[in-house]
Amino acid sequence: MAIKVSPVAGCHFYIGSAPVNLPDDDITEADFAAVTWIEVGQYQSMGNAGDATQNISTDLINRRRTMNTKGSRQAPQRSDNFALNLNDPGQLAMIAAEQTDYNYPFRIDLNDAPVPKSATATITIASPGVVTWTGHNLAANTPVKFATTGALPTGLVAGTTYYVKTVLDANTFTLSAIPGGTVIATSGTQSGVHTATTIPTPSKRLCMGMVTGAEEGMGGANSIEMLNTTVMVNSNYVRVAALG
């Protein structure tokens, strides 16, 4: 396995533009499909993501020992800090969310997008249109774009981002215009040599919770004015893998 070290520098933090209702079960990526995201700018330090199990202990008299077991799971509260900018829409959204009693969706994009891949591809004129890319090794929802020395089939436009819809086998896949969208049919004629290139996306962490703190931190003369935020997470974290 190749060594991979991903820096925190280059990560991004987002809040949803509207509050959400918590589902009865653990959240999934699909629960965030309709969210409009607002990036919170001037990100200075990042909080932790993940779950922790509450401890249950009992004292056994006959063994003179305290035994421990796992109880309920809880994500720790997030502490994310930003260089203060009250013209930043994301910072204003965090401040506004703190004034409510609602849960909001949150997204963290990590700095671990893979290196783009590119190869010559062929495309059938059919419903659905099938892309052949030998040994593509792509997953569903991977963004791709096409270039050509001639003309692509009707239904595809050079330079436009499409998404892998269904991986048919190691060499072929279909496309959609949005992640998980309707499969694209191709028609008309085509010419030239087509090249497919991935548009890598980083891994993501998704959660829902309440903003319980949005404090302006000042400090000494050589300090930066900060917006220090706290999010009480009320869901599990969803880990979305990097694509590309």
C-alpha positions as CSV (number, residue, x, y, z in Angstrom):
1,M,0.0,0.0,0.0
2,A,1.3,3.4,-0.9
3,I,1.9,5.9,1.9
4,K,-0.6,8.8,1.8
5,V,-0.3,11.8,4.1
6,S,-3.0,14.5,3.7
7,P,-2.4,18.0,5.2
8,V,-5.1,19.8,7.1
9,A,-4.3,22.9,5.1
10,G,-6.7,23.0,2.2
11,C,-9.7,21.6,4.0
12,H,-13.0,23.4,3.9
13,F,-16.0,23.7,6.3
14,Y,-19.6,24.2,5.2
15,I,-23.0,24.8,6.9
16,G,-26.3,24.1,5.3
17,S,-28.4,27.1,4.4
18,A,-31.5,25.9,6.3
19,P,-32.1,23.8,9.4
20,V,-33.0,20.1,9.1
21,N,-35.1,17.5,11.0
22,L,-33.1,14.7,12.4
23,P,-34.1,11.3,11.0
24,D,-35.0,8.4,13.3
25,D,-32.1,6.3,12.2
26,D,-28.4,7.0,11.6
27,I,-28.0,9.5,8.8
28,T,-26.6,8.6,5.3
29,E,-25.2,10.6,2.4
30,A,-28.6,10.6,0.9
31,D,-29.9,12.8,3.7
32,F,-27.8,15.6,2.4
33,A,-28.7,15.4,-1.3
34,A,-30.9,18.5,-1.2
35,V,-28.7,20.7,1.0
36,T,-27.5,24.1,-0.3
37,W,-24.1,24.6,1.2
38,I,-22.5,27.8,2.4
39,E,-18.7,27.7,3.0
40,V,-17.5,29.3,6.2
41,G,-14.5,31.3,5.2
42,Q,-11.1,32.0,6.7
43,Y,-10.9,28.6,8.4
44,Q,-8.2,28.7,11.0
45,S,-8.4,25.4,13.0
46,M,-10.4,22.3,12.6
47,G,-12.3,20.2,15.2
48,N,-12.5,16.4,15.4
49,A,-14.9,14.1,13.6
50,G,-16.1,10.7,14.6
51,D,-17.9,8.8,17.3
52,A,-17.1,7.9,20.9
53,T,-18.8,5.3,23.1
54,Q,-20.0,6.2,26.6
55,N,-18.6,4.1,29.4
56,I,-20.8,2.0,31.7
57,S,-19.0,0.6,34.8
58,T,-20.1,-1.7,37.5
59,D,-18.2,-2.7,40.7
60,L,-18.1,-6.4,41.3
61,I,-17.9,-7.2,45.0
62,N,-16.7,-10.7,44.8
63,R,-13.9,-9.8,42.3
64,R,-12.9,-6.5,43.9
65,R,-12.8,-5.1,40.3
66,T,-14.6,-2.5,38.4
67,M,-15.8,-3.9,35.0
68,N,-16.5,-1.6,32.0
69,T,-18.7,-2.0,29.0
70,K,-19.9,0.2,26.1
71,G,-23.1,2.2,26.3
72,S,-24.6,4.7,23.9
73,R,-22.6,6.4,21.2
74,Q,-22.1,10.1,20.9
75,A,-20.1,12.3,18.5
76,P,-17.9,14.8,20.5
77,Q,-18.7,18.4,20.1
78,R,-16.9,20.2,17.3
79,S,-14.7,23.3,17.9
80,D,-14.0,25.0,14.6
81,N,-12.3,28.4,14.5
82,F,-12.2,31.1,11.8
83,A,-10.4,34.4,11.4
84,L,-13.2,36.9,12.0
85,N,-14.9,38.4,8.9
86,L,-18.4,39.6,9.4
87,N,-18.8,40.1,5.7
88,D,-18.4,36.3,5.2
89,P,-21.8,34.6,4.5
90,G,-20.7,31.4,6.2
91,Q,-19.6,33.1,9.4
92,L,-22.9,35.0,9.4
93,A,-24.7,31.7,8.9
94,M,-22.9,30.2,11.9
95,I,-23.8,33.2,14.1
96,A,-27.4,33.1,13.0
97,A,-27.6,29.3,13.6
98,E,-26.4,29.8,17.2
99,Q,-29.4,32.0,17.8
100,T,-31.8,29.1,17.0
101,D,-32.6,25.8,18.7
102,Y,-32.4,23.9,15.4
103,N,-30.2,21.3,14.0
104,Y,-28.2,22.2,10.8
105,P,-26.3,20.0,8.4
106,F,-22.5,20.3,8.3
107,R,-19.9,19.2,5.8
108,I,-16.1,19.1,6.0
109,D,-14.1,18.6,2.7
110,L,-10.7,17.1,3.4
111,N,-7.5,17.8,1.3
112,D,-7.1,14.3,-0.1
113,A,-8.4,14.4,-3.6
114,P,-6.6,11.8,-5.8
115,V,-4.6,12.6,-8.9
116,P,-6.7,13.0,-12.0
117,K,-6.8,10.1,-14.5
118,S,-7.2,10.4,-18.2
119,A,-7.5,7.9,-21.1
120,T,-8.8,7.5,-24.6
121,A,-12.5,6.4,-24.5
122,T,-15.2,5.3,-26.9
123,I,-18.9,6.1,-26.5
124,T,-21.8,4.1,-28.0
125,I,-24.7,5.9,-29.6
126,A,-27.5,4.2,-27.6
127,S,-29.9,4.4,-24.7
128,P,-28.1,4.4,-22.5
129,G,-24.8,5.6,-24.0
130,V,-22.0,3.4,-22.7
131,V,-18.4,4.7,-22.2
132,T,-15.6,2.2,-22.7
133,W,-12.4,3.1,-20.8
134,T,-10.1,0.2,-20.4
135,G,-9.3,-0.6,-16.8
136,H,-11.1,2.6,-15.6
137,N,-11.3,1.6,-11.9
138,L,-13.9,4.3,-11.3
139,A,-16.7,4.2,-8.7
140,A,-20.3,5.4,-9.1
141,N,-20.7,9.2,-8.9
142,T,-17.1,9.9,-10.0
143,P,-17.1,13.2,-11.9
144,V,-15.6,12.9,-15.5
145,K,-15.4,15.2,-18.5
146,F,-14.6,14.6,-22.1
147,A,-12.5,16.2,-24.8
148,T,-12.5,15.3,-28.5
149,T,-10.6,16.0,-31.7
150,G,-13.9,15.8,-33.5
151,A,-17.5,15.7,-32.2
152,L,-19.1,13.9,-29.2
153,P,-22.4,12.2,-29.6
154,T,-25.6,14.3,-29.1
155,G,-26.3,14.3,-25.3
156,L,-22.7,15.0,-24.3
157,V,-20.8,18.3,-24.4
158,A,-17.0,18.6,-24.3
159,G,-15.8,20.1,-21.0
160,T,-19.0,19.5,-19.1
161,T,-18.9,17.6,-15.9
162,Y,-20.8,14.3,-15.9
163,Y,-20.9,11.5,-13.3
164,V,-20.4,7.8,-13.5
165,K,-23.9,6.4,-13.2
166,T,-23.5,2.6,-13.3
167,V,-20.2,0.7,-13.4
168,L,-21.0,-2.1,-15.9
169,D,-17.7,-3.8,-15.6
170,A,-13.9,-3.1,-15.4
171,N,-13.9,-1.3,-18.7
172,T,-17.4,0.3,-19.2
173,F,-19.8,2.6,-17.4
174,T,-22.8,4.8,-18.1
175,L,-23.2,8.5,-17.3
176,S,-25.6,10.9,-15.6
177,A,-25.8,14.7,-15.5
178,I,-25.9,14.8,-11.7
179,P,-24.8,12.4,-9.0
180,G,-27.3,9.5,-9.0
181,G,-29.3,11.1,-11.7
182,T,-31.0,9.7,-14.8
183,V,-28.8,7.8,-17.2
184,I,-27.8,9.7,-20.3
185,A,-28.8,8.5,-23.7
186,T,-26.7,9.4,-26.7
187,S,-27.8,9.9,-30.3
188,G,-26.7,11.5,-33.6
189,T,-23.2,11.0,-35.0
190,Q,-19.7,11.3,-33.6
191,S,-16.2,11.7,-34.9
192,G,-12.6,12.0,-33.8
193,V,-10.8,10.6,-30.8
194,H,-12.4,11.1,-27.4
195,T,-10.5,11.6,-24.1
196,A,-12.1,11.1,-20.7
197,T,-10.6,12.7,-17.6
198,T,-11.6,12.4,-14.0
199,I,-12.4,15.5,-11.9
200,P,-11.2,14.3,-8.5
201,T,-13.2,15.1,-5.4
202,P,-11.9,14.9,-1.8
203,S,-13.4,12.8,0.9
204,K,-16.1,14.4,3.1
205,R,-17.4,14.2,6.6
206,L,-21.1,14.9,7.1
207,C,-23.1,15.4,10.3
208,M,-26.0,17.2,11.8
209,G,-26.0,19.3,15.0
210,M,-26.7,22.5,16.8
211,V,-24.4,25.5,16.8
212,T,-24.1,26.2,20.6
213,G,-21.3,28.7,20.4
214,A,-20.3,31.5,18.0
215,E,-18.0,33.7,20.1
216,E,-15.7,36.5,18.9
217,G,-12.3,35.9,20.4
218,M,-9.9,38.8,20.6
219,G,-6.7,38.2,22.6
220,G,-3.5,40.3,22.8
221,A,-2.1,43.0,20.5
222,N,-0.5,40.5,18.1
223,S,-3.6,38.2,17.9
224,I,-6.1,37.8,15.1
225,E,-9.7,38.5,15.9
226,M,-11.4,35.1,15.7
227,L,-14.9,33.5,15.4
228,N,-14.7,30.5,17.7
229,T,-17.6,28.1,17.0
230,T,-19.0,25.1,18.8
231,V,-21.3,22.5,17.3
232,M,-23.0,19.9,19.4
233,V,-23.3,17.0,17.0
234,N,-26.6,15.1,17.3
235,S,-25.9,12.4,14.6
236,N,-23.4,9.9,13.5
237,Y,-20.7,11.0,11.0
238,V,-21.0,9.9,7.4
239,R,-17.6,9.3,5.7
240,V,-17.8,9.9,2.0
241,A,-14.8,8.5,0.1
242,A,-12.7,10.6,-2.3
243,L,-13.5,10.0,-5.9
244,G,-11.4,10.2,-9.1
